[in-house]
Amino acid sequence: DLDVAEALGAQRSWAHRAVAFHRIGGITSVALEDPQDVSAVDELSRALGTPVFPVHATAPQIEAVLKELFPRVEDERSQLEGLLEQIRTLPE
């Protein structure tokens, strides 16, 4: 559900590598690489304003969905990572 994904937002989704995908009965299902990460689940729950039902997904699965949902953020992230790499390789 796109509305649920957007409720978490691009920045939080990328930061936590999480995809909120379904809400029923006031509980939001969120795909995470580590669904047992209690601090991440708690933070996502606060951000969404609902309890979170965490489910496992692989890192490549999550990244593919995030690129589809929030491509601009990933493009900006790639650009920033490229700039950081250039800065690291500059002579001192």
C-alpha positions as CSV (number, residue, x, y, z in Angstrom):
1,D,0.0,0.0,0.0
2,L,1.7,3.2,-1.2
3,D,0.0,5.3,1.4
4,V,1.4,3.2,4.2
5,A,4.9,3.4,2.6
6,E,4.6,7.1,2.3
7,A,3.5,7.4,5.9
8,L,6.9,6.2,6.9
9,G,8.6,8.5,4.4
10,A,11.6,8.2,2.2
11,Q,14.2,9.4,4.7
12,R,13.2,7.0,7.5
13,S,12.6,4.1,5.1
14,W,16.1,4.4,3.7
15,A,17.7,5.1,7.1
16,H,16.2,2.0,8.5
17,R,16.2,0.0,5.3
18,A,12.5,-0.6,6.1
19,V,9.4,-0.9,3.9
20,A,6.0,-0.2,5.5
21,F,3.6,-2.1,3.3
22,H,0.3,-2.8,5.0
23,R,-1.9,-1.5,7.8
24,I,-4.9,-3.3,9.2
25,G,-6.5,-3.0,12.6
26,G,-4.3,-0.2,13.5
27,I,-1.1,-2.3,13.1
28,T,1.5,-1.5,10.4
29,S,3.4,-4.3,8.8
30,V,7.0,-3.4,8.0
31,A,9.6,-5.4,6.2
32,L,13.1,-5.3,7.7
33,E,16.3,-7.2,7.3
34,D,16.4,-7.8,11.1
35,P,12.8,-7.9,12.4
36,Q,14.2,-8.7,15.9
37,D,15.9,-5.2,16.1
38,V,13.7,-3.9,18.9
39,S,15.1,-0.4,18.9
40,A,14.4,-0.1,15.1
41,V,10.9,-1.5,15.5
42,D,10.2,0.9,18.4
43,E,11.4,3.9,16.4
44,L,9.4,2.9,13.4
45,S,6.3,2.5,15.6
46,R,6.8,6.0,17.0
47,A,7.3,7.4,13.6
48,L,4.1,5.7,12.2
49,G,2.0,6.3,15.3
50,T,0.9,2.6,15.3
51,P,2.3,-0.7,16.6
52,V,4.5,-2.4,14.1
53,F,4.4,-6.0,13.0
54,P,7.9,-6.6,11.7
55,V,8.5,-9.2,9.0
56,H,11.8,-10.4,7.4
57,A,13.0,-9.4,4.0
58,T,16.4,-9.7,2.5
59,A,18.6,-6.6,2.0
60,P,18.4,-6.9,-1.8
61,Q,14.6,-7.2,-1.7
62,I,14.3,-4.1,0.6
63,E,16.6,-2.1,-1.5
64,A,14.8,-3.0,-4.8
65,V,11.5,-1.9,-3.3
66,L,12.9,1.3,-1.8
67,K,14.5,2.2,-5.2
68,E,11.0,1.7,-6.8
69,L,9.1,3.7,-4.1
70,F,11.6,6.5,-3.5
71,P,14.0,6.7,-6.5
72,R,14.9,10.3,-6.0
73,V,16.2,9.7,-2.5
74,E,18.4,6.8,-3.8
75,D,19.7,9.0,-6.6
76,E,20.7,11.7,-4.2
77,R,22.2,9.2,-1.9
78,S,24.3,7.7,-4.7
79,Q,25.4,11.2,-5.7
80,L,26.4,12.0,-2.1
81,E,28.3,8.7,-1.7
82,G,30.1,9.5,-5.0
83,L,31.1,12.9,-3.7
84,L,32.3,11.5,-0.4
85,E,34.4,9.0,-2.3
86,Q,36.0,11.8,-4.4
87,I,36.8,13.8,-1.3
88,R,38.4,10.8,0.4
89,T,40.7,10.3,-2.6
90,L,41.8,13.9,-2.8
91,P,45.5,14.5,-1.9
92,E,46.1,16.2,1.4
